[in-house]
Amino acid sequence: MILWLYGAAGAGKSAIAHTLAEICENCGWLVASFFFWKTASARNNAERFVATIAHQIALAIPAAREFVGAAVDHNPFIFKQSVDVQLAKLVIEPLRQVYSEGLLFDISPLVIIVDGLDECQDTNIQSSLIKSLIAAFRDFPFRMRILIASRPEVNLQTTFNSSFVQPHLSRLGLSGEYSPEKDIYFFLKDSFEKIKREHPLASYIPSSWPPADILRELTLKSSGQFIFASTTVKYVGDPHQLPHRRLDVIRRLQPPKGERDMPYAELDSLYHHVLANSDDIEAAKQVLGVLIVVNSILDHPIDFMNHMDKWLCWQPGETKVCLSQLASIIECDEDFENGADDGTGRISILHASLSDFLLDPSRSRQFYLCRGSILSECAALGLRRLHHQELDSFGASLPSLK
């Protein structure tokens, strides 16, 4: 009944959800969609979720309009009630009425698409929405298919792993098995060709711009995440600026023009949003400091969770806890679907551009990683570990007491 499409921040989930919505609408399957968005006050919470779904159902299935309207007339305060009550009265009962009166024909299946659930402000609401949708539709007389797209945040992993949800769930992860590099390369190529054709300053763009090696460089920099590529295209395609100069800014060959010229505004907003949701950002910065700064000077990088715990002199499992809220930008290769939790997961940064962000104080601000401070802390940790080893050796050399 529910398909959970999950993947890292910027992996292209919203683009897929929008495309599927268009396809389903053209086929006559789509009855409703809702796209959460963190910076839009009407779309970063669930207050209008059921009202939007009900309104779209009334438009998609005209026969349901009368029953939805009657439910609101009967109880004008229904939008102040719980999501479960709203779903029952404004969605389920009208659809059952339409079905029972034989007014719903040859629609198989019906589809609801919910994108960006992780951007709903309240994590408890995120989980309750999933459970409410299942409770509402699990005994439905005809097939209802619900696509939920989100980042694999820990609270959503927990909800989707629950015994209540599992029997009604399928998963599709945009993971390493999906290789988007070729798609990103052609997206960049086609986008730059369009800029060369349509940009107001197109006559000033060199005919050979951009060469294939630069497209490959940008594709590599994207780390398989579409958000870097889309941010680059939006910035370069500004109609008031020279595209080739702006591409040089992206490639760090030219400086930005003043404080208002922000090449990575959309990407920076994403990173700020993810990091700001960490309950212990200082601990997270310690881990990120090791991954980005310390590992760059080590022959054998510290990239397993159990090794990170030992390196930072933490209790086993503290790295996992610290990174659990950063799953959309940091990957640990444990199989969370099957509950793997042995501490041996390899840690990977999903975005190559994250390092540039964190090492630039003008972009990262309170999340800035200072190389000097991190290396000083690294030295202090080394001395602490050496001290503990000496104490352990001294204790081992003492005669045992009987």
C-alpha angles and dihedrals in degrees: 000000000000125000113196111206107193136172146135124300109285095012092129102262094136092048089052092046092050092047092049090049090055092047093048092046091052089050093048094245102108114094099166146350136190125193115198116209125185098218098045113086092208093049106038095074138042099246093106097029100102093035090055093047092048092048092051092047089053089053096044094045108033091189089065094055094083093052095047090050091048091053091054093045090050093051114018090180095057092110088065092058129088123291090247092056092045092050092048097048102033102034116015100041095045091050092047089050092051091048095046091051091052094245096124112075136171097350104136116187118007112212132208118185123201115183130188097014089163088064092065102108100230114063090200089057090050091058095041092051090057092049092044092053091050093046090049099048107027094093095036116143093231136032118287119182120195123192115199117187121191147129114277094257115174096246090052092047088054093049095047090047093054120113090239094058103033099077091056099041140096123179135214117183124195090218137140090297088069110070109197098169094102091047091050092049092053091043090056092043094050092043094052091046088054091050090052090052102041109024114115089231094044093125089068095052114101112247093234093051122158107018120214094252091061090050089052090048091053091045090054090047090054091067090210092302117121094207094076091050094046091046090051093050093048092050096044093045096057103139093219097056138060106264096212092051091049091051088054088055090053089050091047093243092117131032120243116260104252132312095305093058101089113166095185102038095130094043092046090051089054093050092047091050094051096044093045089061092061113111091210107029094167091059090045090052089053091056092044090048090056093046096047107028110019096041090054090068100037125093090214111036122221100237107140122087095232091049090049090053090054094044092053093041090241131147114265110276098025093109090053091051091047094051098040092093093047096059092123093063103021122051127202109192096223113125101248091180090066096038098250108176110158097123095242097107115133113237118226132178106228097202122054087200092062091080092054089049096049095045093051111078092195090061105032098036107172091017094055117138111215110206094209094051093046093051090047090052088047091056091048091051090050091054091048092052090048090050092051091048091052091050091049091050091047091050091049091053094055117099112257118249119234 
